[in-house]
Amino acid sequence: LALASERLRRVACGAGFTLVLTANGAVLTCGDGEVLGHGKSLDCNVPRPVEALRGQAIIKIACGERHAAVLTADGKLFAWGNSFDGQLGRTGLYSSPISVSFTDVHEAASAAFDPSF
């Protein structure tokens, strides 16, 4: 998919990867394959759609250093990437988007501010 033919709404950058939100709500990624959301760890030099998000009305995108998150028009939060420190509300490495509940996010934030959590 060539970006030249797309209207872009937002761009976000992490460490070695980029997210692009198109005007029609598609999310494309390129860069270091570990955090692209394509389900496998292959580097990608040309932006590719995150197929797992197809059909979702994405309105916001964000990147951390090694993780990414998107918000849908109906309030769903999806995230992927490196969550070894609980950035996604649970620990591990997620190569495809996972649904993140607000309980997960609250618990991750609580743990970040309270070392005894």
MIPARO-656652 format. One record per atom (N, C-alpha, C): residue number from 1; atom name; z, y, x. Coordinates in steps of 0.1 Angstrom, whole numbers. Layout:
% MIPARO-656652
<rec NUM 'CA' <Z Y X>>,
...
% end
This chain:
% MIPARO-656652
<rec 1 'N' <0 -12 9>>,
<rec 1 'CA' <0 0 0>>,
<rec 1 'C' <0 12 9>>,
<rec 2 'N' <-10 20 8>>,
<rec 2 'CA' <-11 32 16>>,
<rec 2 'C' <-3 44 10>>,
<rec 3 'N' <5 50 18>>,
<rec 3 'CA' <13 62 13>>,
<rec 3 'C' <4 74 10>>,
<rec 4 'N' <-8 74 16>>,
<rec 4 'CA' <-17 86 13>>,
<rec 4 'C' <-20 87 -1>>,
<rec 5 'N' <-20 76 -9>>,
<rec 5 'CA' <-24 76 -23>>,
<rec 5 'C' <-12 77 -32>>,
<rec 6 'N' <0 78 -26>>,
<rec 6 'CA' <12 79 -34>>,
<rec 6 'C' <18 93 -34>>,
<rec 7 'N' <24 97 -46>>,
<rec 7 'CA' <32 109 -46>>,
<rec 7 'C' <46 104 -43>>,
<rec 8 'N' <52 111 -33>>,
<rec 8 'CA' <66 107 -28>>,
<rec 8 'C' <76 116 -35>>,
<rec 9 'N' <87 110 -39>>,
<rec 9 'CA' <98 117 -45>>,
<rec 9 'C' <110 119 -35>>,
<rec 10 'N' <113 109 -27>>,
<rec 10 'CA' <124 110 -17>>,
<rec 10 'C' <121 101 -5>>,
<rec 11 'N' <126 105 6>>,
<rec 11 'CA' <126 96 18>>,
<rec 11 'C' <140 96 24>>,
<rec 12 'N' <145 85 29>>,
<rec 12 'CA' <158 83 35>>,
<rec 12 'C' <156 75 47>>,
<rec 13 'N' <164 78 58>>,
<rec 13 'CA' <162 71 71>>,
<rec 13 'C' <176 65 75>>,
<rec 14 'N' <176 53 80>>,
<rec 14 'CA' <187 47 86>>,
<rec 14 'C' <184 45 101>>,
<rec 15 'N' <191 37 108>>,
<rec 15 'CA' <189 34 122>>,
<rec 15 'C' <178 24 124>>,
<rec 16 'N' <166 29 126>>,
<rec 16 'CA' <154 20 128>>,
<rec 16 'C' <147 16 116>>,
<rec 17 'N' <149 22 104>>,
<rec 17 'CA' <142 19 92>>,
<rec 17 'C' <142 31 83>>,
<rec 18 'N' <132 30 74>>,
<rec 18 'CA' <130 41 64>>,
<rec 18 'C' <128 36 50>>,
<rec 19 'N' <133 43 40>>,
<rec 19 'CA' <131 40 26>>,
<rec 19 'C' <123 51 20>>,
<rec 20 'N' <114 48 11>>,
<rec 20 'CA' <105 58 4>>,
<rec 20 'C' <106 55 -10>>,
<rec 21 'N' <109 65 -18>>,
<rec 21 'CA' <108 64 -33>>,
<rec 21 'C' <96 72 -38>>,
<rec 22 'N' <87 64 -45>>,
<rec 22 'CA' <75 71 -50>>,
<rec 22 'C' <78 77 -63>>,
<rec 23 'N' <69 86 -68>>,
<rec 23 'CA' <70 93 -80>>,
<rec 23 'C' <70 83 -92>>,
<rec 24 'N' <65 71 -91>>,
<rec 24 'CA' <65 61 -102>>,
<rec 24 'C' <77 52 -101>>,
<rec 25 'N' <86 55 -92>>,
<rec 25 'CA' <99 47 -91>>,
<rec 25 'C' <99 35 -82>>,
<rec 26 'N' <88 33 -74>>,
<rec 26 'CA' <88 21 -65>>,
<rec 26 'C' <95 25 -52>>,
<rec 27 'N' <102 15 -46>>,
<rec 27 'CA' <108 17 -34>>,
<rec 27 'C' <101 9 -23>>,
<rec 28 'N' <97 16 -12>>,
<rec 28 'CA' <90 10 -1>>,
<rec 28 'C' <99 11 11>>,
<rec 29 'N' <98 2 20>>,
<rec 29 'CA' <105 2 33>>,
<rec 29 'C' <96 -1 45>>,
<rec 30 'N' <100 3 56>>,
<rec 30 'CA' <94 -1 69>>,
<rec 30 'C' <104 1 80>>,
<rec 31 'N' <101 -6 91>>,
<rec 31 'CA' <110 -5 103>>,
<rec 31 'C' <115 -19 107>>,
<rec 32 'N' <128 -19 110>>,
<rec 32 'CA' <135 -31 115>>,
<rec 32 'C' <137 -40 103>>,
<rec 33 'N' <131 -52 104>>,
<rec 33 'CA' <131 -62 93>>,
<rec 33 'C' <144 -66 88>>,
<rec 34 'N' <155 -65 96>>,
<rec 34 'CA' <168 -70 91>>,
<rec 34 'C' <173 -62 79>>,
<rec 35 'N' <169 -50 77>>,
<rec 35 'CA' <175 -42 67>>,
<rec 35 'C' <164 -36 57>>,
<rec 36 'N' <153 -43 56>>,
<rec 36 'CA' <142 -37 47>>,
<rec 36 'C' <143 -42 33>>,
<rec 37 'N' <150 -52 30>>,
<rec 37 'CA' <151 -57 16>>,
<rec 37 'C' <140 -66 11>>,
<rec 38 'N' <132 -71 21>>,
<rec 38 'CA' <121 -80 17>>,
<rec 38 'C' <125 -95 17>>,
<rec 39 'N' <138 -98 20>>,
<rec 39 'CA' <142 -112 19>>,
<rec 39 'C' <140 -120 32>>,
<rec 40 'N' <135 -114 42>>,
<rec 40 'CA' <134 -121 55>>,
<rec 40 'C' <134 -110 66>>,
<rec 41 'N' <137 -114 77>>,
<rec 41 'CA' <140 -104 88>>,
<rec 41 'C' <127 -103 97>>,
<rec 42 'N' <117 -97 91>>,
<rec 42 'CA' <105 -94 98>>,
<rec 42 'C' <102 -79 99>>,
<rec 43 'N' <100 -74 111>>,
<rec 43 'CA' <97 -59 112>>,
<rec 43 'C' <84 -56 105>>,
<rec 44 'N' <84 -44 100>>,
<rec 44 'CA' <72 -40 92>>,
<rec 44 'C' <69 -25 96>>,
<rec 45 'N' <57 -23 101>>,
<rec 45 'CA' <52 -10 106>>,
<rec 45 'C' <46 -2 95>>,
<rec 46 'N' <42 -8 84>>,
<rec 46 'CA' <36 -1 73>>,
<rec 46 'C' <45 -3 61>>,
<rec 47 'N' <48 8 54>>,
<rec 47 'CA' <57 7 42>>,
<rec 47 'C' <52 -4 32>>,
<rec 48 'N' <62 -12 28>>,
<rec 48 'CA' <59 -23 18>>,
<rec 48 'C' <69 -21 7>>,
<rec 49 'N' <64 -25 -6>>,
<rec 49 'CA' <73 -24 -17>>,
<rec 49 'C' <84 -35 -16>>,
<rec 50 'N' <96 -31 -21>>,
<rec 50 'CA' <107 -40 -22>>,
<rec 50 'C' <105 -47 -35>>,
<rec 51 'N' <100 -59 -34>>,
<rec 51 'CA' <95 -67 -47>>,
<rec 51 'C' <107 -70 -56>>,
<rec 52 'N' <119 -72 -50>>,
<rec 52 'CA' <131 -75 -59>>,
<rec 52 'C' <134 -64 -68>>,
<rec 53 'N' <130 -51 -65>>,
<rec 53 'CA' <133 -40 -73>>,
<rec 53 'C' <122 -36 -83>>,
<rec 54 'N' <111 -44 -83>>,
<rec 54 'CA' <100 -42 -92>>,
<rec 54 'C' <105 -42 -106>>,
<rec 55 'N' <101 -32 -114>>,
<rec 55 'CA' <105 -32 -128>>,
<rec 55 'C' <118 -24 -130>>,
<rec 56 'N' <125 -20 -120>>,
<rec 56 'CA' <137 -12 -121>>,
<rec 56 'C' <132 3 -120>>,
<rec 57 'N' <138 11 -128>>,
<rec 57 'CA' <135 26 -128>>,
<rec 57 'C' <144 32 -117>>,
<rec 58 'N' <140 32 -105>>,
<rec 58 'CA' <148 38 -94>>,
<rec 58 'C' <148 53 -94>>,
<rec 59 'N' <159 60 -93>>,
<rec 59 'CA' <159 74 -94>>,
<rec 59 'C' <165 80 -81>>,
<rec 60 'N' <173 72 -73>>,
<rec 60 'CA' <179 77 -61>>,
<rec 60 'C' <179 66 -50>>,
<rec 61 'N' <177 71 -38>>,
<rec 61 'CA' <178 61 -27>>,
<rec 61 'C' <187 67 -16>>,
<rec 62 'N' <193 59 -8>>,
<rec 62 'CA' <202 63 3>>,
<rec 62 'C' <202 53 14>>,
<rec 63 'N' <204 57 26>>,
<rec 63 'CA' <206 48 38>>,
<rec 63 'C' <219 51 45>>,
<rec 64 'N' <225 40 49>>,
<rec 64 'CA' <235 41 59>>,
<rec 64 'C' <229 38 73>>,
<rec 65 'N' <237 35 83>>,
<rec 65 'CA' <231 32 96>>,
<rec 65 'C' <223 19 95>>,
<rec 66 'N' <228 9 89>>,
<rec 66 'CA' <222 -4 88>>,
<rec 66 'C' <222 -10 74>>,
<rec 67 'N' <222 -2 64>>,
<rec 67 'CA' <222 -7 50>>,
<rec 67 'C' <216 4 41>>,
<rec 68 'N' <212 0 29>>,
<rec 68 'CA' <205 9 20>>,
<rec 68 'C' <210 6 6>>,
<rec 69 'N' <209 16 -2>>,
<rec 69 'CA' <213 15 -16>>,
<rec 69 'C' <204 23 -25>>,
<rec 70 'N' <202 18 -37>>,
<rec 70 'CA' <194 26 -47>>,
<rec 70 'C' <201 26 -61>>,
<rec 71 'N' <198 36 -68>>,
<rec 71 'CA' <204 38 -81>>,
<rec 71 'C' <193 38 -92>>,
<rec 72 'N' <195 31 -103>>,
<rec 72 'CA' <185 30 -114>>,
<rec 72 'C' <189 41 -124>>,
<rec 73 'N' <179 44 -133>>,
<rec 73 'CA' <181 54 -143>>,
<rec 73 'C' <192 49 -153>>,
<rec 74 'N' <194 36 -154>>,
<rec 74 'CA' <204 32 -164>>,
<rec 74 'C' <218 29 -157>>,
<rec 75 'N' <219 34 -144>>,
<rec 75 'CA' <232 34 -137>>,
<rec 75 'C' <235 21 -129>>,
<rec 76 'N' <225 13 -127>>,
<rec 76 'CA' <228 1 -119>>,
<rec 76 'C' <226 5 -104>>,
<rec 77 'N' <235 -1 -96>>,
<rec 77 'CA' <234 1 -81>>,
<rec 77 'C' <230 -12 -74>>,
<rec 78 'N' <220 -11 -66>>,
<rec 78 'CA' <215 -22 -58>>,
<rec 78 'C' <217 -18 -43>>,
<rec 79 'N' <220 -28 -35>>,
<rec 79 'CA' <222 -25 -20>>,
<rec 79 'C' <218 -37 -12>>,
<rec 80 'N' <215 -35 1>>,
<rec 80 'CA' <212 -45 10>>,
<rec 80 'C' <214 -41 24>>,
<rec 81 'N' <214 -50 33>>,
<rec 81 'CA' <215 -47 47>>,
<rec 81 'C' <228 -53 53>>,
<rec 82 'N' <233 -46 64>>,
<rec 82 'CA' <245 -50 71>>,
<rec 82 'C' <257 -45 63>>,
<rec 83 'N' <266 -55 59>>,
<rec 83 'CA' <278 -51 52>>,
<rec 83 'C' <290 -58 59>>,
<rec 84 'N' <289 -59 72>>,
<rec 84 'CA' <300 -66 79>>,
<rec 84 'C' <313 -59 78>>,
<rec 85 'N' <313 -46 76>>,
<rec 85 'CA' <325 -39 74>>,
<rec 85 'C' <328 -35 59>>,
<rec 86 'N' <321 -42 50>>,
<rec 86 'CA' <323 -40 36>>,
<rec 86 'C' <316 -28 30>>,
<rec 87 'N' <305 -23 36>>,
<rec 87 'CA' <298 -11 31>>,
<rec 87 'C' <292 -14 17>>,
<rec 88 'N' <289 -26 14>>,
<rec 88 'CA' <283 -29 1>>,
<rec 88 'C' <293 -35 -9>>,
<rec 89 'N' <306 -34 -6>>,
<rec 89 'CA' <316 -39 -15>>,
<rec 89 'C' <319 -53 -13>>,
<rec 90 'N' <312 -60 -4>>,
<rec 90 'CA' <315 -73 1>>,
<rec 90 'C' <310 -75 15>>,
<rec 91 'N' <313 -85 22>>,
<rec 91 'CA' <309 -86 36>>,
<rec 91 'C' <298 -96 38>>,
<rec 92 'N' <290 -93 48>>,
<rec 92 'CA' <278 -102 51>>,
<rec 92 'C' <266 -94 54>>,
<rec 93 'N' <255 -101 56>>,
<rec 93 'CA' <242 -95 58>>,
<rec 93 'C' <233 -99 46>>,
<rec 94 'N' <228 -90 39>>,
<rec 94 'CA' <220 -92 27>>,
<rec 94 'C' <205 -87 30>>,
<rec 95 'N' <196 -97 30>>,
<rec 95 'CA' <182 -93 33>>,
<rec 95 'C' <174 -89 21>>,
<rec 96 'N' <180 -91 9>>,
<rec 96 'CA' <174 -87 -3>>,
<rec 96 'C' <184 -79 -11>>,
<rec 97 'N' <180 -70 -20>>,
<rec 97 'CA' <189 -62 -28>>,
<rec 97 'C' <198 -71 -37>>,
<rec 98 'N' <211 -67 -37>>,
<rec 98 'CA' <221 -73 -45>>,
<rec 98 'C' <226 -63 -55>>,
<rec 99 'N' <230 -67 -67>>,
<rec 99 'CA' <237 -58 -76>>,
<rec 99 'C' <251 -56 -72>>,
<rec 100 'N' <255 -43 -71>>,
<rec 100 'CA' <268 -40 -67>>,
<rec 100 'C' <276 -34 -79>>,
<rec 101 'N' <287 -40 -82>>,
<rec 101 'CA' <295 -35 -93>>,
<rec 101 'C' <303 -23 -88>>,
<rec 102 'N' <307 -15 -97>>,
<rec 102 'CA' <316 -3 -93>>,
<rec 102 'C' <329 -8 -89>>,
<rec 103 'N' <334 -20 -94>>,
<rec 103 'CA' <346 -26 -89>>,
<rec 103 'C' <345 -29 -74>>,
<rec 104 'N' <333 -35 -70>>,
<rec 104 'CA' <331 -38 -56>>,
<rec 104 'C' <332 -25 -48>>,
<rec 105 'N' <325 -14 -52>>,
<rec 105 'CA' <325 -2 -45>>,
<rec 105 'C' <339 4 -44>>,
<rec 106 'N' <347 4 -55>>,
<rec 106 'CA' <360 9 -55>>,
<rec 106 'C' <369 1 -45>>,
<rec 107 'N' <368 -12 -45>>,
<rec 107 'CA' <375 -20 -35>>,
<rec 107 'C' <372 -17 -21>>,
<rec 108 'N' <359 -15 -18>>,
<rec 108 'CA' <354 -12 -5>>,
<rec 108 'C' <360 1 0>>,
<rec 109 'N' <359 11 -10>>,
<rec 109 'CA' <364 24 -6>>,
<rec 109 'C' <379 24 -4>>,
<rec 110 'N' <387 16 -13>>,
<rec 110 'CA' <401 15 -11>>,
<rec 110 'C' <404 9 3>>,
<rec 111 'N' <397 -1 7>>,
<rec 111 'CA' <399 -8 19>>,
<rec 111 'C' <397 2 31>>,
<rec 112 'N' <387 10 29>>,
<rec 112 'CA' <383 20 40>>,
<rec 112 'C' <394 30 42>>,
<rec 113 'N' <401 34 31>>,
<rec 113 'CA' <411 44 32>>,
<rec 113 'C' <425 39 34>>,
<rec 114 'N' <427 26 32>>,
<rec 114 'CA' <440 20 33>>,
<rec 114 'C' <439 7 42>>,
<rec 115 'N' <443 8 54>>,
<rec 115 'CA' <441 -3 63>>,
<rec 115 'C' <449 -16 59>>,
<rec 116 'N' <460 -14 51>>,
<rec 116 'CA' <468 -25 46>>,
<rec 116 'C' <462 -32 34>>,
<rec 117 'N' <450 -27 29>>,
<rec 117 'CA' <444 -33 17>>,
<rec 117 'C' <442 -47 18>>,
% end
